[in-house]
């Protein structure tokens, strides 16, 4: 059986078909950190790092892509063990957080390279046609702004990063916000790196951590599990392996 066919069969398995002892890890749709297991894509920065560190915990594990709504339901029930999150007070009730960042992401506006648009305040978005990736949380303040704009029109909602960039380049939208690394990766894949620019206005920058569902029945010593993963990430940063992986995804430490 080829590797591609095997991966397709595993990806199609419901959770119930996987070993009940396997730690279950969400594989997000978030290039270049995760590629939801697509066989024609790379592993992703986050997945590569987890594949190096999870074996050190002594647990078997399985990656599976869950849509956002089901992901939250599975985190709350303990059906899903691991996801990558930034730290927020409302998440502390559901999750145990690691202490060593797995990566840092910065949300910034993206415009056409020829555009004279300059964003220095949220009000600068008011007269612009916005693009919005369904499910993306940004910051609480900017998300509330986008939701208000959706109610009043003036927002194009997309369900993929590629379509957002195509809408931008076609002039259907003036600006959208996403993580800089995601934008640069998509621009590189589409061959349009010179056609877009990322503005300096920082919507939100933050560290992202490996987190465990507090309801997980498969990981008994949850703080101990996270200490092992944290130590592994710190070691990868110290020995240069982390920087090597970052470089493959055109990212800088």
C-alpha positions in Angstrom: 0.0 0.0 0.0 1.4 3.4 -1.0 2.0 6.1 1.7 -0.5 8.4 0.0 -3.3 5.7 0.0 -2.5 4.8 3.6 -2.7 8.5 4.7 -6.0 8.9 2.9 -7.5 5.8 4.6 -6.3 7.0 8.1 -7.6 10.5 7.4 -11.1 9.1 6.6 -11.3 7.1 9.8 -13.7 8.4 12.4 -12.2 8.8 15.9 -14.0 5.6 17.0 -11.9 3.6 14.4 -8.6 4.8 16.0 -7.0 3.1 19.0 -8.8 4.3 22.1 -5.4 4.9 23.7 -4.0 7.1 21.0 -3.6 10.8 21.9 -5.7 12.8 19.5 -4.2 15.9 17.9 -6.0 18.4 15.8 -4.4 19.2 12.5 -5.6 22.7 11.7 -6.1 24.3 8.3 -3.5 27.0 9.0 -0.6 27.1 6.6 2.4 27.1 7.1 1.8 25.8 10.6 -0.6 23.0 9.7 -2.1 21.7 6.3 -5.0 19.6 7.7 -3.2 16.5 6.5 -3.4 17.2 2.7 -1.2 14.7 1.0 -0.1 17.2 -1.6 1.2 19.6 1.0 4.1 19.7 3.4 3.7 18.5 7.0 3.6 22.1 8.4 5.8 23.8 11.1 3.5 22.9 14.0 3.1 19.2 12.9 6.8 18.7 12.3 7.6 20.0 15.8 4.9 17.9 17.4 6.1 14.8 15.6 9.5 15.3 17.1 8.2 16.0 20.6 5.2 13.8 21.2 7.1 10.5 21.0 9.1 11.6 24.0 5.9 11.5 26.2 5.6 7.7 25.7 2.1 8.1 24.2 1.0 6.9 20.8 -0.8 9.8 18.9 -2.9 10.4 15.8 -3.5 13.6 13.8 -6.9 14.4 12.5 -8.4 17.6 11.0 -11.6 18.8 12.7 -13.7 21.8 11.5 -13.6 24.7 14.0 -17.1 24.0 15.5 -16.4 20.3 16.0 -12.9 21.0 17.3 -14.4 23.1 20.2 -17.0 20.5 20.9 -14.3 17.8 21.0 -12.0 19.9 23.3 -14.8 20.4 25.7 -15.8 16.7 25.8 -12.2 15.4 25.9 -12.7 13.6 22.6 -9.8 15.7 21.3 -6.7 15.9 23.4 -4.3 18.5 21.8 -4.7 21.7 19.9 -2.5 24.8 19.5 -3.9 28.0 21.0 -2.8 31.4 22.1 -3.3 32.0 25.8 -6.6 33.7 26.8 -8.4 33.8 30.1 -11.6 32.2 28.7 -9.6 29.2 27.5 -8.0 28.5 30.8 -11.2 26.8 32.0 -11.0 24.2 29.2 -7.3 23.8 28.7 -4.0 23.2 30.3 -1.3 25.3 28.5 2.3 24.5 27.9 4.9 27.2 28.8 7.2 27.0 25.8 5.8 28.7 22.7 5.6 26.4 19.7 5.5 29.5 17.5 4.6 33.2 17.4 2.1 34.7 15.0 1.3 38.3 14.1 -2.0 39.4 12.5 -1.6 42.2 10.1 -3.5 43.8 7.2 -2.7 42.7 3.6 -3.2 45.0 0.6 -2.1 45.0 -3.1 1.5 46.1 -3.7 0.3 49.0 -5.8 -2.1 50.3 -3.1 -1.6 53.5 -1.2 -3.7 52.3 1.7 -2.2 53.0 5.1 -3.6 51.6 8.3 -2.7 53.3 11.6 -6.0 52.8 13.5 -9.0 50.5 13.2 -11.1 53.4 11.9 -8.9 53.4 8.8 -10.7 50.2 7.7 -14.1 52.0 7.6 -14.1 53.0 4.0 -12.5 49.9 2.7 -14.0 46.7 1.3 -12.9 44.0 3.8 -12.1 40.3 3.3 -12.8 37.9 6.2 -11.8 34.3 6.6 -14.7 32.5 8.2 -13.8 31.2 11.7 -10.7 33.4 12.1 -10.6 35.1 15.6 -8.0 37.8 15.2 -8.2 39.9 18.4 -11.5 40.4 20.3 -11.5 44.0 19.3 -10.9 43.5 15.6 -13.3 40.5 15.4 -16.1 42.6 17.0 -15.3 45.3 14.3 -15.6 42.7 11.5 -18.8 41.3 12.9 -20.3 44.8 13.0 -19.2 45.4 9.4 -20.8 42.1 8.3 -24.1 43.2 9.7 -24.0 46.4 7.7 -22.4 45.0 4.6 -19.0 45.8 3.1 -17.4 42.4 4.0 -16.6 39.5 1.7 -16.5 36.2 3.6 -14.2 33.5 2.3 -13.6 29.9 3.4 -10.0 29.6 2.2 -6.8 31.6 2.3 -6.2 31.2 -1.4 -9.6 32.7 -2.4 -9.0 35.7 -0.1 -5.8 36.5 -1.8 -7.3 36.0 -5.3 -10.2 38.4 -4.3 -7.6 41.0 -3.1 -5.6 40.8 -6.4 -8.8 40.9 -8.5 -9.9 44.2 -6.7 -13.0 42.6 -5.1 -11.6 43.6 -1.7 -9.2 46.2 -0.6 -7.7 44.6 2.5 -7.9 41.5 4.7 -6.1 40.5 7.9 -4.3 37.3 8.6 -1.0 36.1 10.1 2.0 37.4 8.2 3.4 33.9 7.9 0.2 32.5 6.4 0.0 35.4 3.9 3.6 35.0 2.8 3.3 31.3 2.4 0.1 31.6 0.3 1.6 34.4 -1.8 4.7 32.2 -2.5 2.5 29.2 -3.5 0.4 31.3 -5.8 3.5 33.0 -7.3 2.2 36.5 -6.3 4.7 37.5 -3.6 5.5 40.8 -5.5 1.9 41.6 -5.9 1.0 42.0 -2.2 2.3 43.8 0.8 1.8 43.4 4.5 1.2 46.6 6.5 3.0 47.4 9.8 -0.3 47.9 11.7 -0.3 45.1 14.3 -3.8 43.7 15.0 -2.4 41.2 17.4 0.8 39.4 18.0 1.2 36.5 20.4 2.7 33.2 21.3 1.0 29.9 20.6 1.3 26.9 22.9 0.6 23.2 23.0 -2.6 22.7 25.0 -4.4 19.8 26.5 -8.1 19.4 27.1 -8.8 19.2 30.8 -11.3 16.4 30.0 -8.8 14.2 28.2 -9.2 10.6 29.5 -6.0 9.4 27.8 -3.4 11.6 29.4 -3.4 11.1 33.2 -0.5 13.3 34.2 -1.3 16.3 32.1 1.2 18.8 33.7 4.0 16.1 33.3 3.0 15.6 29.6 3.3 19.3 28.9 6.6 19.6 30.8 8.1 16.9 28.4 6.8 18.7 25.3 8.0 22.1 26.6 11.5 20.7 27.3 11.6 19.1 23.8 10.7 22.5 22.2 13.3 24.3 24.2 15.9 21.7 23.2 15.0 22.1 19.5 15.5 25.8 19.8 18.8 25.4 21.6 20.3 22.9 19.1 19.3 24.7 15.9 16.8 22.2 14.7 13.9 24.6 15.3 15.6 27.3 13.2 16.2 24.7 10.4 12.5 23.8 10.3 11.4 27.5 10.3 13.7 28.2 7.4 12.0 25.5 5.3 8.7 27.4 5.7 10.4 30.8 4.8 10.0 31.9 8.4 12.5 33.6 10.7 13.2 32.8 14.4 
